[in-house]
Every structure is written in structure tokens, then in C-alpha cells.
Amino acid sequence: MSYLRDSESNQAASAHTLSTPVSSDTNQQIWTDEQILATLPLNIRQTYDEIVLVETKLREVCKKLFERKTKPQFQQETLQAFSKLCLAFVGCFYNFFHSSQTPIAPQAIRDLPRKYNMCERFQYGVSISFELLEYVLPCCPLDSQTWDNSDSTYSFFIDVYSQVTMLYEAVPAFRCFWTHILGDLALHCYRARSWSGKERDSLGFWGGKAREWYGEAIRLQPGTDNTYRLLGRVLSKDPLRKMSCYYMARSSISSFELAEDVLMDLNAEYRRYLTPENNLEQKFVLLHAFLDTASLSGIESQKTAFLQEIKKEVEGMGYRFELLGAHMAVCGIASILFHKSELDSQRRARDIAFGILCTLLTICADQPAVGPHIYIWLIFLNSTARWPQGNFEEEGECLFQQLKNLASRLLREDSDEEHITTATSMEALFEDQGNSPLPEEYLIRHWNFTSRFFPEGYFSNHLASKVENPSQTCNLRYIRQRKILILLRSILTKY
């Protein structure tokens, strides 16, 4: 094995920092593994010393600028100098990660990033730099100088984005961390374009990139509550998914502590600009936004009107309702868990959630598009040991009858009775290697009540399905129906 170094690429980008001397008669020199290992500790030590110097300087500059009583306004030269300092910071970390994670490096060297908390230090340095730029630019006067500054900032974000993208490919050991950083960078590029007012078409591109990277981070580490919060920030034009992301952040295994305050602010925002005349999705969001403010009679009238409309809308939307219904189930369950039991808001949340569930149960056999909504609810109800006699006693009797009717209907119409008698437990379906996870299962795999439902390695053994655009094939609908039948059997035999 050998490494080929090119002098011109080293000089241009300092990218892969095992810098090597260049011979007089050629621009290339081949280094053996032994030579690289001999110089590796010294190179890493020098790189780490550079990180400490640049890191200290960056913190001092940011601290002075943030402590000013008036917000500083960057001139072009100042902005370029600050960008160069930030790029030097990113370049030093790039060199450190790339050098320490060389495949031939011993384990002691490969453990250095974790030993010295390099990921946290890199994220902190990048975050304060970006926060400073966002702190300054939107407050600048709207003249040509501001646009030049914004373009320079955008170019800076692009440079950092390119380097982190290379780290994502070259250093897979920290891939989950890179996805978070790339999502943040894409979000900052989105904001930089919105400041400048130029190239509006790129707004959609960077918004899509941010959603893509945050979605990848969620798939790699589903219990990360902060990622759901960040994903919600780039879904401003999709109020239902935005609310769903914050509810998931609040209900994840490691709950986001500020999600409650964020949800309150989000509901207040929706109450200001959403109207009941909007589409079904926005009506659902508005109904939840008034849980803490509207009177009980007002909520009841809105709920009744919504339940009457949802039946008609599902018939018209067809399979487009599958993803919408899955997010409605997430919000419905999370709203019950989110609001405190002694408050009227939880009673209202339960009335809305169970009202929608009972309405969709009546049309489930005729409208397969409501399958994801029903399936998510059945997983939750199956995991609630005291239902219906305990936690949901008032709703239990109605739901129990609805589930019995649905089970009877599905059993009568199912043409393949063999799987009903053979697959008596959900484990039988999970053990089938040909069955990949359903799109809606990715939405709830991080919740406490599903931690024991899905077997270990169930999601890692398959390619992550894109929940944002699920491919609804006949096979997926067949698998979902089998799982619904088995869950119905489990629930009905318990009670």
C-alpha cells in the first residue's frame, strides 16, 4: 500500500495534511506506509497545536464582537479577514481528522478525536462563527455593500460545506456527526441566500439539502431529539410536519427540554396566520394550536366539523393521505403524552386524537390509505398495558368495539387465510428477511413505547426508507395489513 502526494493540490487546499517534500525532478513522490507512520505522530501534534492557536484566536474575536453594545457592521475587508480565520479553523480540524483516521494509523492515534473531544470543539467553533455572521448581516443597511457581504458569507459557507462533505466521505467513523454539521451548513446557506435576495431558486435547493442531511442524521441516530428540532426549522412551509418534528423531539428517548416552550410559541404563531378555510392539513394543525386557549365548547365544534370533513377528504386524496395520516397519528399520540393529565388540554387532545382514530377505523377496510395512521395507533395501544380499563377507560369501550368490527371485516375479506393462522406473533413478520421496515415505522422507532416492539437490528439490516417520499407498493400494503391483523389479535385477546 502506498500514498501518492501531489505538490500542487497540497499547496492549493492543504487538504490531506500528511505534507511531503517534493523532489527536484518530479512533482510527485511516493511514500510508503512505514514512512507515513514514522511522521504521523509529529504531523498530528503540529496540527493539534495549530488548532489550539486558531481556536483561541477565534473565540477571542467572537467574544469581543458579541460584547459590543451596538451590533458591529462588517466591512468587506473585515468580513474577508474573519472568513479566512474561520476557514483556517476548519482546515486545521480537517487535517487533524483526516490524519488521525488514516487506515494504517494505530488505534491509539485513531482514538485521539474522542479523547480530546474534537467533534464538540469543532461544532462549537463553527456554531459561534455562524451565529456571529447571522448576528451581523441581517442588521446591516440594505445597500450594495450588504449584498456583497452576504455573497462573501455565502461563499464562506460553501467552502466549509465542501470540506465537511469530503470528511463525510473520507472519515466514516464520524459520519453521524458530519450529517449534523452538513445539515447546519445547508441551513446557513439557505439563510444567506434569503438575506441577499439573489438566486431565489437556490433557496429550495438548500432547504432540500438541509432536510436531506437532518433526515439522514435521524436515520443514523433516531433518538437524537435536537435533530428533530432542527429539521422542524426548515419545514416552515409544511406546518403539519413541522409540528410533528417538535412533538417527536419532545417524545424521543432523550427528550428535548425546550420542546414544550417551542411548541407553545409554534402554536401561537399558527393561531395568528392559519384560518379554518385552509386545507385539511392546516385545519388539523390549527385544531391542536388551540388546545391550550380555546374553550371546551369551541374545541368541540371545531372537532366535529373536522371529523365530518376528514372522511370526504380521505376519499378524494387516496394514497396521498398515507404520509399525511402517519404524521397525524404521531401528533395525536404525542399531544396526549405531551399535555399534563390534570389539565383540560390533555382531555381535549385525547378527544381529538381518539375521535380521528375512531372515524378512520370505520373506513379502514375500504380506504387502505389510512393504514399507516391505524398501524401507528395499534402499536401504541398494544404497548399500553392497562388499556382500555386504565389509561383510556372512557375511550376504551368505543375503541374496543371499533377494533372488533375492523378485525371481523378484514378477516372476512382476506383471501390469504394461511398467514393468519401461521403468523400468530409479530416476531414472525420481523424474522422474514424479505420484509423491509414500513415507511411509518421510521417515524416512531425512537419512542419509548416502541423500544421493545421492534427487534434489535430491524432497521440497520435494511436500507433506510425515505419517509418524506415513501414508495407505496402492493407488497408494503400487504405487509402492513398482516401486521395490523396480528396487532388486532394481540389487543383483542388481552381485553
DAQUIRA-V966410 format. One line per field, one symbol per residue. psi: psi as a letter, one per 30 degrees, with the letter a starting at -180 (. if undefined). burial: 1 if it has 24 or more other ideal C-beta (glycine too) atoms within 12 Angstrom, else 0. Layout:
psi = ???
burial = ???
This chain:
psi = klkkkkeeeeeefhejgikllklfglgkkkkleeeeeefeeeeeeeeeeeeeeeeeeeeeeeeeeffkekkkjkleeeeeeeeeeeeeeeeeeeeeeeefgkffkleeeffeeeegheeeeeeeeeeeeeeeefeeefflkiaeeeeeeeeeeeeeeeeeeeeeeeeeefiffheeeeeeeeeeeeeeeeeeefefglhfffeeeeeeeeeeeeeeeeeeifgjefeeeeeffghfgieeeeeeeeeeefglejkjegeeeeeeeeeeeefefklffaleefeeeeeffgefelleeeeeeeeeeeeeeeeeeeeeebfffeeeeeeeeeeeeeeefekkfflfeeeeeeeeefeeeeefefgeefjffgeeeeeeeeeeeffjegkffdeheefeeeeeeeeeeeeeeeeefkfjfefefeiflfeeeefjffjlkleffffgffleffefeklkgeefflkkkjffikjjleeeeeeeeeeeeeeeeeeefe.
burial = 001010000000011111110000000000100001001100110011011001101110110010000001010000100110111111111111111111001000110110000110111011111101111110010000010011111111111110111011011011111111111111111111111100000110011111111111111111111111111111110111111111111111001100110111011001100100000111111111111100000010011001101110110000101111111111111111111000001011111111111111111110111111111111111111001100010011001101100110011000000010001001001100001111111111111011001100011000011011010100011111111111111111001
